[in-house]
Amino acid sequence: MQFSERKNTTRWIIIFSSFLIISLILWNTYTFFQIFKNEERLKMNLWASAQKTLINAGENTDVELPLQIFSNNTSIPIILTEHDSIINTVNIDEQIVINEQKAASFLFDLKNENDPIVIEYVPGKFQKLYYGNSALLNKLKYYPIALLLIIVLFAALVYYFYRSTKIATQNKLWAGMAKETAHQIGTPLSSLIGWVEILKADNVEESTTLEIEKDIDRLLTITDRFSKIGSEPILEKKDIVEETLQSYNYLQSRFSRQIEFTFKSPETPIYVMINPTLHSWTIENLVKNAIDAMKGRGKLALEIQLENHSVKINVSDSGNGIQKNQFKSVFEPGFTTKKRGWGLGLSLTKRIVEEYHKGAIKVLHSEVGKGTTMQISYKVK
């Protein structure tokens, strides 16, 4: 418990630190942007002063400095106006300048970027200097967006790596637990087989030993199921109707008569590539889950339908039902509505159907208080 709490605390510290670092980078970028923007404003003020000096220059006026200021500006676009008419442009594409409509549109954009600088070259006479951001400033403006995109992509990559690692760890845990379970069951099972042989030798009533042998065979099947988890199962071309009916008949004979069982399927065989042992486990999990939902009393229907190139197996019950927002959650490990149990049945069923048999499983329909229909889909061979 302490380790889990420490792990969560560390995780939150990392998240908070990451958020703080990102905030500092963005704030720092914004500060740089404002500094460069102010510097460009100062340059434009110098340019405006040089323009004023040049307009008022006489024969003996030294214009070398104003001209040098003009020549130093190679990146900031400028439009100079007088009485709202464009009289000069700097660092603007000629194709824009010669087109009156494009020039007017470009001027409108500059007006929205920065406040104009008013040049009063003689009392009562004014020119207005409109300027835009330099290419460097524009790049800096979009830098935070690029940075955020990089951070999002990096976070997505980390999440994908973390999720893949977690799934791989869960798969190893699944396989390890399953194989260990098969191993643990195998030891007493061997002993039970020996005891049955002793009972037969002692001429115990045949019906008694026959029932014990049926349960031993069932335990052997369960052991075989668990041993297949974590390894690639061998798929065989089997009649899905016959294989499902076998599991159905076994389960029907083992449960209370308070459950009303019905089975419906096509009369002709439907061949599908399946592993018989794992398929019977799938049907058993769905049927047991349905019976648990009905608390051991109600109607359970199993129906097989052939649709185009796929076969649908529907398991319906008259139990408590599932809320719509839980349709996907029921297949997650640990999800259960029961007071007892680990909530692994449907998660394991989904794994068998989708990963081993390349099929699909879903909650086809459910209504709270009326029941649920689970559906498995396989491709017909």
C-alpha positions in Angstrom: 0.0 0.0 0.0 2.8 2.4 0.9 4.6 1.5 -2.3 1.5 2.3 -4.3 1.0 5.6 -2.6 4.7 6.5 -3.1 4.4 5.6 -6.7 1.3 7.8 -7.2 3.1 10.7 -5.4 6.1 10.4 -7.7 3.9 10.3 -10.7 2.1 13.5 -9.6 5.5 15.2 -8.9 6.7 14.3 -12.4 3.4 15.6 -14.0 3.6 18.9 -11.9 7.3 19.4 -12.8 6.6 18.8 -16.5 3.8 21.3 -16.4 6.0 23.8 -14.6 8.8 23.4 -17.1 6.4 23.8 -20.1 4.9 26.9 -18.4 8.4 28.4 -17.9 9.4 27.7 -21.5 6.2 29.3 -22.9 6.6 32.3 -20.5 10.2 32.7 -21.5 9.3 32.5 -25.2 6.6 35.2 -24.7 9.1 37.4 -22.9 11.6 37.1 -25.8 8.8 37.9 -28.3 7.9 41.1 -26.4 11.6 42.1 -26.2 12.2 41.6 -29.9 8.9 43.4 -30.7 10.0 46.4 -28.6 13.4 46.5 -30.4 11.7 46.5 -33.7 9.5 49.4 -32.6 12.6 51.3 -31.7 14.1 50.6 -35.1 10.9 51.9 -36.7 11.1 55.1 -34.6 14.7 55.6 -35.9 13.5 54.9 -39.4 10.7 57.5 -39.0 13.2 60.1 -37.6 15.5 59.3 -40.6 12.5 59.8 -43.0 11.7 63.2 -41.3 15.4 64.3 -41.6 15.5 63.3 -45.3 12.3 65.2 -46.1 13.5 68.4 -44.4 17.1 68.0 -45.7 18.7 71.1 -47.3 21.8 71.4 -49.4 24.2 71.3 -46.5 22.4 68.6 -44.5 24.3 65.4 -43.9 22.0 62.5 -45.1 24.6 59.7 -44.7 23.1 58.5 -41.4 19.4 58.5 -42.5 20.4 56.6 -45.7 22.4 54.1 -43.6 19.3 53.6 -41.4 17.2 52.9 -44.4 19.7 50.4 -45.9 20.0 48.5 -42.6 16.3 47.6 -42.6 16.2 44.4 -44.7 13.5 42.4 -42.9 10.7 44.6 -41.6 8.0 45.4 -44.1 7.0 49.1 -44.2 4.2 51.1 -45.9 4.4 54.9 -45.7 1.2 56.8 -46.2 0.1 60.4 -46.5 -3.6 61.4 -46.5 -4.4 57.6 -46.5 -2.5 57.1 -49.8 0.5 54.8 -50.1 3.6 56.9 -51.0 6.4 54.4 -50.3 6.9 50.7 -49.5 9.9 48.8 -48.1 10.6 45.0 -48.1 7.3 44.2 -49.8 6.9 42.0 -52.8 6.6 44.0 -56.0 3.6 41.9 -57.1 1.8 43.2 -54.1 2.9 46.8 -54.6 1.7 47.1 -58.3 -1.7 45.6 -57.5 -3.8 48.2 -55.8 -6.2 45.7 -54.2 -3.4 43.5 -52.8 -1.6 46.6 -51.5 -4.7 47.8 -49.7 -5.2 44.3 -48.2 -1.5 44.2 -47.1 -1.8 47.7 -45.5 -4.9 46.5 -43.6 -2.9 43.5 -42.2 -0.1 45.9 -41.1 -2.6 48.1 -39.3 -3.8 45.1 -37.3 -0.2 44.0 -36.4 1.3 47.2 -34.9 0.2 50.7 -34.1 1.4 53.2 -36.7 4.2 55.8 -36.1 3.1 59.3 -36.9 5.8 61.5 -38.7 5.1 65.2 -38.4 7.8 66.4 -40.9 6.5 70.0 -40.8 3.9 71.6 -38.5 0.4 70.4 -39.6 1.7 67.9 -42.2 1.9 64.2 -41.3 2.9 60.9 -42.7 2.1 57.5 -41.1 4.5 54.6 -41.0 2.8 51.2 -40.9 5.1 48.2 -40.3 4.8 44.5 -39.8 6.7 41.9 -37.9 10.0 40.6 -39.3 10.3 37.0 -40.5 12.3 36.2 -37.3 9.6 37.6 -35.1 6.9 35.7 -36.9 8.9 32.5 -36.4 9.2 33.2 -32.8 5.5 33.9 -32.5 4.7 30.4 -33.8 7.4 28.7 -31.8 5.2 28.0 -28.7 2.7 26.3 -31.0 5.4 24.2 -32.5 6.8 23.5 -29.0 3.3 22.4 -27.8 2.9 20.1 -30.8 6.3 18.5 -30.1 5.4 18.0 -26.4 2.0 16.5 -27.3 3.7 14.1 -29.8 6.3 13.2 -27.2 3.6 12.6 -24.6 1.7 10.4 -27.0 4.9 8.4 -27.7 5.6 8.0 -24.0 1.9 7.0 -23.4 2.1 4.5 -26.3 5.3 3.0 -24.9 3.9 2.9 -21.3 0.7 1.3 -22.5 2.5 -1.3 -24.7 4.8 -2.1 -21.7 1.8 -2.4 -19.4 -0.1 -4.7 -21.9 3.1 -6.8 -22.3 3.4 -7.1 -18.5 -0.3 -8.0 -18.2 0.1 -10.6 -20.9 3.0 -12.2 -19.1 1.1 -12.1 -15.8 -1.9 -13.7 -17.6 0.2 -16.5 -19.0 2.1 -17.0 -15.8 -1.0 -17.3 -13.7 -2.7 -19.6 -16.2 0.2 -22.0 -16.5 0.7 -22.0 -12.7 -3.0 -22.7 -12.2 -2.8 -25.6 -14.7 0.2 -26.9 -12.8 -1.4 -26.7 -9.4 -4.6 -28.4 -10.6 -2.6 -31.2 -12.2 -1.2 -32.5 -9.0 -4.4 -33.4 -7.1 -6.0 -34.4 -10.4 -3.5 -37.2 -10.9 -4.3 -38.3 -7.4 -8.1 -38.3 -8.1 -7.6 -40.5 -11.2 -5.7 -43.0 -9.0 -8.5 -43.0 -6.4 -11.1 -43.7 -9.1 -9.1 -46.7 -10.2 -9.1 -47.9 -6.6 -12.9 -47.4 -6.3 -13.4 -49.5 -9.5 -11.2 -52.2 -8.0 -13.4 -52.2 -4.9 -16.5 -52.7 -7.1 -18.1 -49.4 -6.1 -21.3 -48.7 -7.9 -20.6 -47.9 -11.6 -22.8 -44.8 -11.7 -20.8 -43.2 -8.9 -17.4 -43.7 -10.5 -18.9 -42.6 -13.9 -20.0 -39.3 -12.5 -16.6 -38.8 -10.8 -14.9 -39.6 -14.1 -17.0 -36.9 -15.9 -15.9 -34.3 -13.4 -12.3 -35.5 -13.7 -12.6 -35.2 -17.5 -13.9 -31.7 -16.9 -10.9 -30.8 -14.7 -8.6 -32.1 -17.4 -10.3 -29.9 -19.9 -9.9 -26.9 -17.6 -6.2 -27.7 -17.1 -5.8 -27.9 -20.8 -7.5 -24.5 -21.2 -5.2 -22.8 -18.8 -2.1 -24.4 -20.3 -3.0 -22.9 -23.7 -3.0 -19.3 -22.4 0.2 -17.5 -23.4 1.0 -19.8 -26.3 -0.3 -19.9 -29.9 -3.3 -22.2 -30.0 -3.8 -24.7 -32.8 -7.0 -23.8 -34.8 -9.0 -26.5 -36.5 -11.8 -26.4 -39.0 -14.8 -27.4 -36.8 -18.6 -27.2 -37.0 -19.3 -24.3 -34.7 -22.9 -25.5 -34.2 -21.8 -28.9 -32.9 -19.0 -27.5 -30.7 -21.2 -24.9 -29.1 -24.0 -27.4 -28.6 -21.6 -29.7 -26.7 -20.7 -27.0 -24.3 -24.3 -25.9 -24.0 -25.5 -29.4 -23.1 -22.8 -29.9 -20.5 -23.7 -26.6 -18.8 -27.4 -27.2 -19.0 -27.0 -30.5 -17.1 -24.9 -28.8 -14.3 -27.1 -25.8 -13.4 -30.4 -25.5 -11.5 -33.7 -26.2 -13.2 -34.8 -22.7 -12.2 -32.9 -21.6 -15.4 -34.9 -22.1 -18.5 -32.5 -23.0 -21.3 -33.2 -22.6 -25.0 -30.9 -23.3 -28.0 -31.5 -22.3 -31.6 -29.2 -22.9 -34.6 -29.2 -23.7 -38.3 -29.6 -27.4 -39.1 -26.7 -27.4 -41.4 -23.0 -27.4 -40.2 -21.1 -24.1 -40.1 -17.4 -24.5 -40.3 -15.1 -22.1 -38.5 -11.4 -22.2 -37.7 -11.4 -22.5 -33.9 -9.6 -24.2 -31.0 -12.3 -26.4 -29.5 -11.0 -26.2 -26.0 -10.8 -22.4 -25.9 -14.2 -22.1 -27.7 -15.9 -24.2 -25.1 -14.3 -22.0 -22.4 -15.7 -18.9 -24.2 -19.2 -20.3 -24.2 -18.9 -21.4 -20.6 -17.8 -18.0 -19.4 -20.7 -16.3 -21.2 -23.3 -18.7 -19.9 -21.9 -18.6 -16.3 -21.8 -14.8 -16.5 -25.4 -14.7 -17.7 -26.6 -17.1 -14.9 -24.8 -14.9 -12.3 -26.6 -11.8 -13.7 -29.9 -13.6 -13.2 -28.8 -14.8 -9.7 -29.5 -18.4 -10.7 -33.1 -17.9 -11.9 -34.5 -16.8 -15.3 -34.3 -17.4 -19.0 -31.1 -18.1 -20.9 -31.1 -18.3 -24.7 -28.2 -19.3 -27.0 -28.7 -18.6 -30.7 -26.4 -19.2 -33.7 -27.1 -17.2 -36.8 -25.4 -17.3 -40.2 -25.0 -13.9 -41.8 -23.2 -13.6 -45.2 -19.7 -14.8 -44.5 -19.8 -14.7 -40.7 -21.5 -16.6 -37.9 -23.0 -14.8 -34.9 -23.4 -16.5 -31.5 -25.8 -14.7 -29.2 -26.1 -15.4 -25.5 -29.1 -13.7 -23.9 -30.3 -13.6 -20.3 -33.1 -12.0 -18.4 -30.8 -10.6 -15.7 -30.2 -7.2 -14.3 -28.8 -5.7 -17.5 -25.9 -3.3 -18.1 -25.9 0.5 -18.4 -25.0 1.7 -21.9 -21.9 3.5 -20.6 -20.6 0.2 -19.3 -20.8 -1.7 -22.6 -17.0 -1.5 -23.1 -16.0 -1.5 -19.5 -17.4 -5.0 -18.9 -14.5 -6.4 -20.9 -11.8 -4.7 -18.8 -9.8 -6.7 -16.3 -11.2 -6.2 -12.7 -14.6 -5.0 -13.8 -17.4 -6.8 -11.9 -20.8 -6.0 -10.5 -20.7 -9.0 -8.2 -19.6 -8.9 -4.5 -17.3 -11.8 -5.1 -14.9 -12.5 -8.0 -12.0 -10.9 -9.7 -13.8 -9.7 -12.8 -11.6 -11.7 -15.2 -14.2 -13.8 -17.0 -15.3 -11.4 -19.8 -11.8 -10.0 -20.1 -10.4 -13.5 -20.7 -13.3 -14.3 -23.1 -12.5 -11.2 -25.2 -8.8 -12.2 -25.3 -9.7 -15.7 -26.5 -12.2 -14.5 -29.2 -10.3 -11.5 -30.6 -6.6 -12.4 -30.1 -6.7 -16.2 -30.6 -9.6 -16.6 -33.0 -9.5 -13.2 -34.7 -13.2 -12.8 -34.0 -15.2 -10.0 -32.3 -17.2 -9.8 -29.1 -19.6 -7.1 -27.9 -22.6 -6.3 -25.9 -25.3 -6.4 -28.6 -28.1 -5.2 -26.5 -28.8 -4.6 -22.8 -31.6 -3.0 -20.8 -31.4 -2.4 -17.1 -33.8 -4.7 -15.3 -34.6 -6.7 -18.4 -31.5 -8.5 -19.5 -28.4 -8.6 -21.8 -27.4 -10.1 -25.1 -23.7 -10.8 -25.7 -22.6 -11.5 -29.3 -19.6 -13.3 -30.7 -18.7 -13.1 -34.4 -16.5 -15.4 -36.4 -15.6 -15.6 -40.1 -17.0 -18.7 -41.8 -14.3 -20.9 -43.4 
